[in-house]
Amino acid sequence: MSKPTEKEQKWKTPQDSAVITYVWAMPEHANPSLFQPDTLGNVNGGFILNLIDNVAGMTAARHVQGRVVTASIDQVSFHEPIKVGELIILKASVNRVFRTSLEVGVRVEAENVYTGNVRHAVSSYLTFVALDEHGKPTPIKQQLKPVTEAEKRRFEDAAKRRASRLALREQLKKEEV
């Protein structure tokens, strides 16, 4: 019996599709500081959001081995400012797979390459939907098998966040009427 191809594999661990990427924080990524001198040299949040969406999309596509689209950015928590000249480190992994969607968590760190000091700067959770060749949602074949205690905790927490998202969506539908 032959080994299943990667595309046929039913289970993946979060590490199988995880992505880590690095970006230098450059002056063009900084906030304008004319009227807010205390933000001088801070990287613009919109730039960070773009990086988060990109790395999370890479991770989701690697997991489903196909096309994905961002369905929501559920939470973004900015903990520490990132300064121009620091190395931005983005770590993304799949937290949980549902029928046609999956949640990806992204941790953003800032590293001062001169001192080696690394700070947790931003956390975010995104939901992606797998698409078929016609651009329609399609079931995800590769389920997630968390291995470490941290992966198991993120797996359980993702189910709670999904329940909250769905409850909010239902509430908003009722309010539209």
N, C-alpha and C positions, 0 to 999 in steps of 0.2 A: 504494500500500500504506500502510495507516495505521500510525502509531507504536504499539507495544504499550503497553497501559495499565500503570500502576505495578504493579498486581497480577500482570500477566503477565510482567513483566520478569524475566529469568533471572539476572541478575547485579547485585549491589550492592557498593559499596565500603563499608568500615567507616564512613566519614564519612556515608554515606546514612542510617544508622540511629543514629548516635551521639547520646548525650544528655549534656548538662552541666546540672547543677542546683546551686542554692545554698541553704544553710540556715544561719540564725544559730544558734550554739551558745548556748542559753539555760540559766538556772539549773536548770530542771526536767529538763534533759538530763544533769546532773552526777551523778557518783558520790556516794553518802552518804560523808561523810568523818569521822564521829564517832570511829571506831577506826583510821582510816588518814589522818592529817592530811596526808601527802605526796601524797594524791590529790585534795586540796581543789581544786575548780574543774575537774577533768578530766571530759570528757564520757564517759558510760557506753558501754562497748563494745557492749552490746546495742542501744543506740539507733543506733550507727553501723552495725551489722549490718542493722538494719531499713532504714535509708536505702540501703545497698548493694543489698539485695535488691530494693527498689522501683525504683531507677534502672536496675539491670540488667534487671529485668522489662520496663520501658518500652522499653529498647533492643532486647531480644529480640522483643517484640511489634511494634515498628516494622519490624524486619527481616523477620519472617515475614508481617507484615500480618494478624495473626490472634491467636488465643489461645495462650498459653504457660503453662507451669507450671515452677516451680523444681524441678529434679531433684536438684541437689546444690550445695553451697557447698564447693568443693574445697580452697580455701586462703584464709586470711585472715592477713595479716601486719601487725601493728600496729607501725609504726616510731617514731612520735612521738605523745605525747598531744595531744589537742585540748582547748583551754581554753574555758571559758565566755566569751562575748564575741567569739570568733573566728568568721570566716565559714568554713563547711564547704563545700568545692567537690568535687562528685562528677563524675567524667568516666568515662563508660562507652561501650564500643564492642564490636562483635562481633569476636572473634578468629578463629573458624573455624566453618563450617557442616558438619554431618555429615548423615546421612540424615533423621532425625527430630529431632535435637538440635543445639544450637549452644552454643559457649562464649562467654561475655561476660566481659571484663576490666573491673575498676573500679579507678580510681586516686582516692584521697581525699586532698585537700590541705587545709591549714588556713592561713587568711590573717589576719594581724593588720592590720585595715583602717586603723589609725593609723600604722603604719610601712610598710605595703606588703609586709612580709616574708611569703613563701609557703613552707610546708614540705610535703614529701611525708609524709603521716601514716599511710596505710593502703593496702594493695594486696589485691585479691581476685579470684578466678576462680570463676565460677558456670556451671553447665550448666542449660539450659532445654530442655524438650521442647515441640514444636509440637503443638497439639491440634486435632482436627476438631470439627464441630458436635455430636458425640456424646461429646466428652471423651476420645477415643482418640488415641494418637500418630498423626501424619500426616506424610508426607514434606514437606520444606521445598523449595519451588520456587525461591526466590531464593538462589542460591549466592553466595559471597563472593569478591570480586576485590580482594585487597590491592594497594595502589598504592605507598605509601612503603616505604622500607627497614624502618622500625620495624613497619609493618603486616605485611610479609612475614615478619619475625622472629617476631612474635606468632602468625602463621598456622602456622608450622612448630612453634613451641613448644607450641601447643594440641594438635597431633597427638600429641606426646610425652606430654603430660599425660593425654590420653584413653587412650592405650595403657596407662599406669600405672594409671588408674582401672579399666579393664577387667580387667587382670591381678589387681588387688587384689580385685575382685568375684568373679572365678573362684576365687581362693585362699580367700576367705571361704565360698563355696559348698561347697568341699571340706571345710572345717573343720566345717561344720554337721552333716555326716553322722555 
